[in-house]
């Protein structure tokens, strides 16, 4: 094998198409392109989350574990977690421009869509497995536990 056989960054940056389900679990015509966990955008957002967690740990040390955490520390943690999920969305076919602000609003107001995106991004087989080379519809369940099944359809 060559070292290049293990490269994942380019495919993660490219993303996969995720057909969104509505609140009742029915497929819609709406889709998003979901980046993988090895994408540059996600890794940058994840690094920011790690920095927020370091600040939070420092606040806990400073204030004591039983003390109420500063509001800004909690807000930093929540903003960083949302930013990670926003970074997973590369584009969409929804009305309006796919901006980070628009994605954040969608994920805040429709948490079930946030979950669909989260599980799709964590389904590494969709990006790098044998099925990633095929044009398939539906769920690939080989790499996730039943409780972690993606709730949308992924079309690589």
Secondary structure, 3 states (H helix, E strand, C coil): CCHHHHCCHHHHHHCEEEEEECCCCCEEEEEEEECCCCCHHHHHHHHHHHHHHHHHHHHHHHHCCCCCCCHHHHHHHHHHHHHHHHHCEEEECCCCCCCHHHHHHHHHHCHHHHHHHHHHHHCHHHHHCHHHHCCCCCCCCCCCCHHHCCCCEEEC
